[in-house]
Amino acid sequence: MYLIFGKGRSGLAASRLLQSKGIFHILVDDKTPNWERFLKEVHAVVVSPGIKPIHRVFKLAKDLKRELIGETELAYRFWKGKVIAITGTDGKTTTTRLTYLILKSSLSGVYEGGNIGTPFSEIVSQTQSGIAVLEVSSFQGYTLKTFRPNVGAFISFSEDHLDWHSDINDYLRGKYRIFRNQKGEDFLLLNGSVEEIRKTPSRAKKFFFLSEDADIRISDGWIFFKNEKLFEVSKLKLRGIHNVWNASVAAVIGRLFGVSISTIREVLYSFKGLPHRLEYLGRFGGVEVYNDSKSTTPHALRAALNSFDKKVVLLFGGKDKGADFSHLASLFKKRVRLAVAFGENRFKLKEQLKDSAPLLLEETLEGALKRVIPLLEEGDILLLSPGSASFDQFQSYEERGKIFADLVKELLG
């Protein structure tokens, strides 16, 4: 008997999965009166990824010696197929989608889920076999126990989610747990330029990129996997070198599953990107506008700025997750003509970046856009790349991006 804590999408999916198996369970959240009393009646607790480890359900489960797992772990225990697990501070959603599209174009029974939107339990409720391509967050990794991906990818790592994890090492442990059960016949793709990623504990066969010993490399405008040409960089529609490596990881996973190079190229060359990820909104009065609302970390903001070869007019800011932005100062001097910081952390951003570029403050995204419009010049690039979470003023980064796109059409169109 299980107690599921959390009535969001993950919790409801876990409930449906157990119901489909005829397993009795109790679904509760903080609004359930005296939910604690049910802990004595169950053998295991399933927590949703949004529940922080400081929540008392963690301590109570430990004190009562009840197993505590997450929704991803629960689903895995009923899954009979193969698993691809992709994680990273940034870029994991794009990499997951590209991997899914490449495999789906050539193989049957391929499913996409995890942190990208569809809970793993939702997939397992419908089928128990196939290939599950999962985006896995550190929150989900934190509660994994038996989970073992046949192929894994750890593509980026930087300071993030310090409002959820106790410190950056705790955040890293959440990532490491995703791959700790891999065996010698499994594969793991790693960003070799980041020491924390290089040290990922796993018995899988490892392939590196962005390092001197890289198995995945760029040469003469082509991406190679060992001695095999995968794709031509210039033919990608995605902007930014970070997306070149995201595409590379997806391509290599495709090859590991036997997808032909011609099919991989066809998928990669036609992919225009996901909404709110350096999404080109159009040209308005001589100004090119990009929506990068998915940028929720300083690392993602850095990648966005490095995607342009000229200075931009930047809108950034949002909920403070404890991240440091001061290391972006030199990049701001090179890549930012004018910036407007908005949201909860705007004063912190002003303090940490005050000498790097002209920087204005506004409380809201709408206010920031209205403030900057009279200052735009012919040929400017207007970029929304918050580098911060959206939850101070929006329900999600998707809502933030949609509102920005609507405002652009209203105020600039």
N, C-alpha and C positions, 0 to 999 in steps of 0.2 A: 504494500500500500504506500502510495506516494502523497506528499504534500507539495503542491506547486505554489511557489510564492511569486506573485506578479501576474496581473491580469492584462498585460499588454499583448502585443502580437506573438511574442515568443511563448509566454505563458499559455495563451489560448491554443497555440499550435501544439504545445506539449500535452495539453489536456485532450485535444482531439486525437493525438497519437495514442495515448494510453486508453482512451475510450475505444478506439478502433481495435485494440488488442484485448479488450475486455478486462482491463486492469483498473481496479477501484482506486480513486484518488480524490483529493480535496484541493480545490482551487481557492486561494485566499490572497489578500493583499493587506496593506496597512489599514484599510477601511473596514476590514472584516473584524467584528467585535470578538475580542478574546481569542484571536487566531492561535495564540501560543498553546492553548490546551490541546490542539490537534497533534502537536509534535509527539505526544506520548503514544499516539495511536498508529504512527507510521514508521516505516523502516528507513525511508530516505526522503530527502528534501531536494526539490528541483527549483533553483532560483533563476530568475530572468537576468540577462546581462546588465540591465540598468540598476540592479540592486548592489549597492556598494558593500565591500567587505566589512565596513564598520557597522553595518546594520545588525541589529541584535539577533536576527534569524541565524546568522553565522555562528555566533557564540552559543546560542541556545541549542543548535543542532550539535555542536561539538560537545557541550556539557552533557547532553543526553545520548551521546555516541550514535547519532544518526548520520548516515552517509549524506553528504551534501554535494550535489553535482549541478551542472547547468543544462540548459535545454539542448545544446549541441552534443554534449556527452550522452544525454538520454537518447537522442535520436540515433547516435552512432551504435548504441548497443542493440538496436534492432536492424541495422543496415547490413546487407550481405554483399554489397558491391564495392567498387573502388572509390577512393576519396582523393581529391586534389585540394589542398589547403593553402591559401594564399594570404599572407599577412604583411604588414608594414605600416609605418606611421602614415604615409601618404602613398597614393598610387594603386592601392590594392583593389579598389572597385573597378578601375579601368582594366587592370591586368586580369581580374576575374572575368569580366565581360568578354575580353578578347579571347581568353582561353576557352571559355564556353562556346563562343561563336566558331572558333577553329575546330574544336572537337565535334560540335553539333553538325557542322557542314559535311563531316565525313563519317561519323559514327552514329549509331542509334542508342537510345537510352541514356542521353546526357542531360543532366539537370543542373541548374544554377541556383545557389541559395546561400544561406548563412547571413552574415552582416550586410550583404548587398540588398536584402529586402525580403526574400522568402525564407522563413525559418527552416532549418534542416528537418525539423519534425514534420513540417508540412509536406515535404517531399516524401519522407518515409511513411507517412500516412497513406500515400497513394501507391507507392511501390517500394520494394525492399532491395532492388538490385539495379545495376547500371553504373554510371560514372557521375558522382556528385562533385561539382566544381564549387567549392565553398570559399567565400571571403570570411576570414576568422579574425575577430578583434582580440585585443588583450583582455577585454572583459570576459569574452567567451573562453579564451585560453585559461583564464584564472581557475575555472571550475572543471577542467578536463582531467580525466584519470586514465581511461583505457583507449582513448581516441588515438588512432594511428593512420596518418595519411600515407597513401602509396607514393604520392608526389607532393612535395611542399615547396613553397617559395617565400623567402623573407627578403623583401625588396628594399625597404628603407627603415631607418630608425632615427628618431630625434625626440627631444623632450616634449611630452604631451600627456594629457589626461591626469595631471597631478592633482586635480580636484577629485579624482576617483581612487587612484593608487596612492599609497603612502609616500612613495618617492620614486625616482626614475628606475631604481633597481627592481622595485616591485613591478613596475610597468614592464620592464624587460623580462622578468620571470614569467609574466603572463604570456609573452610571445614565445619564450623557450618551451613552455609546457605543450605547445601545439605539436612540436616535433620530437619530444623526448622518447616516444615509444616506437619511433621508426626503426626498421631493421636493415640489414645489409642489402636486401633486394629492393629497397625503396630508394627514391631519389630526392635530393634537396637542392634547390637553386638559391644561391646566396649572393648578396651585394658585398663583394670582397673589399670595397673601399671603406666599409664601416666595421671597426674592430669588434663592436658588440655583436654584429651579425656574423662575422667570421667565426666567432667562438660558439655559435649555436650548438648546443649539445644534441647530437643525433648520430646514430650508427649508419644512416643512409649514405649512399654514394653522392658526393657533393660536387656541384658545378658552380663555378664562380663567374661573376661579371664585374666590371669596373675595378680590376686589380691586375697586377703584373702577371699573376698565374692564371689569368682568366681563360675559361673554356669558351665563354661567349664574348666576342670582341667585335670592334668596328675597324674596318680597314678599307680604304679607297671608296668610302661611301656605302659599303655593304656591311651587314651584320653576318658574322660567321659563328657557327657552332662547331668547335674544333676546326676541321678543314672544309666544312660544308657551308656554302653560301645560302643564307636563309632569305634575306630580302634587302632591297635597295632603300636606304634611309630616305632619300629625296622623294620617294613615291608615297610616303605616309602622308595622310591628311592631318594627322595629329600634330599640334604645335609643341615644341619643347623637347630638349634632349632627354628629360626624364621619361617622356612618353616613348622615346625610342627604346629605352631599356625595358619599359613595361611591355612593349610589343615583343621585344626579344625574348623575355621570359615566357610569354604566351606561345611564341613560335617554337621554342625548345620543348615545352610541354607537349605541344602538338606532335613534334617529331618523336618524342618518347612514346607516344600512343600510336605511332605509325601513320600519321596524317601526311599526305604528300606535300612537297614544297610548293607546288603550283597552287594547291588549295589554300595553304597558309598565306601565300602572297595575295591571292584573290581576296581573302578576308581582310587582311591588314591594309591593303591599298584602298579598300572601299570604306573602311571604318572612319566615320567623321567625328567620333567622340561621344561622350555622354553629356546630358544637360548639366549646366552649372560647373563644368570643368574646362576652363579656358574656352568657353563657348562663344563663338563669334556671333554677336547680335546684329551686326550690320554697320553701315556707314551713314552717319547722320550729320548733315551739314558740314561735311569734310572731316568729321571725327569718327574714327573707328572705335567701336565699343565691344568690350569683352566681359563676359559674365563668368567669374571664377569663384562663385559662392561656396563651392565645395572646399575651398582653401580654408581649413580650420586650424592650421598650425603655422608657426613661423617658417618651418621647413617648406611647406606648400607655397607660402608667399614668396620665398626665395626662388623656388622653381618657376613660379609664374613670371617674376621679374626677369629671370634669366632666359625666358622664352622670347623676349623681344630684343631687337638690336638697336633700339633707340629709347630715349627717356619717355616715361609714361606719366599720365595723370592718374594718381592712385586713390581709391577709396578703400579704407581698411579699418578693422576694429570689430569689437563684439564682446562676448562674454570672456572674462578673465579666467583662464584655466591654470594660472600660475607660470606661464611660459615667459621666457626672457627674449626680448626683441633687440637688445642692444647690439648683438652680433651682426645685425643687418645694416648697421650704420654705413659702412663703406659701400655696400651694394646700393643703398638709397642714393648716395652721392653720385653714383654712376648711372643709375637707371630710373630715378624719379625726378621729374621736373617740378611737380607739385603734389602734395598729399593732403587728404582730409581724413582725419581719424574720427570715428563715430563709435557710439556704444559704451558699454560699461567700462572698458579698459582704455578709453581715449586719453585720459590724463596720464596714465602709465606710459602709453605709447609716445606721447608728447615728451615726457621726461627722458625716456630711453633713446629717442631718436631726434632730439631737439636741434642738434647741430648738423644733421645729415642732409636735410632737404627742407624747403619751405613747407611748413606743416600747420594746417588749420584744424580747428576742433568744431564738431557739431554733435548734438545729442543723438540724432537719428540718421538712418540711411537716406531717407527722403531729404532731410535737411542738408546732408552732405552733398547730395547730387544737386540740389538747388543752389547751394553755395558755390559749387565749382563751375556750373554751366556758363556764367558770364566770363569766366577766366579761361575757357577753352579756346584754342587757336586752330586754324586750318592745319590739317595733317596730324593733329594730336591723336594719341591712343588713350582712351579712357578705360581704365581697368578696375573692376571690382574684384579684389582678392583679399578678403578680410584677415586671413591669417589667424582667425579666432572663431570660437564656437558661436552659434547663432542664438542660443537660448536666453540671452538677456532681453531680446525684443521679438524673437520669432520662434515658431514651433520647431523649425528645422532649417537646415541650409537650403533645402528645396524651396521652402516658402520664401526665404530671404532672396534667393535667386529669381524666383518668379515675380516677386514684388519689384525687384530692381529692373527686370526686363519690361514690366508694365510701366514703370516710372520713366524709363528711357523713351519708350514709344510715346508716352503722354507729353513729356517735357522737351524731348529733342526731336521727336518725329514730325 
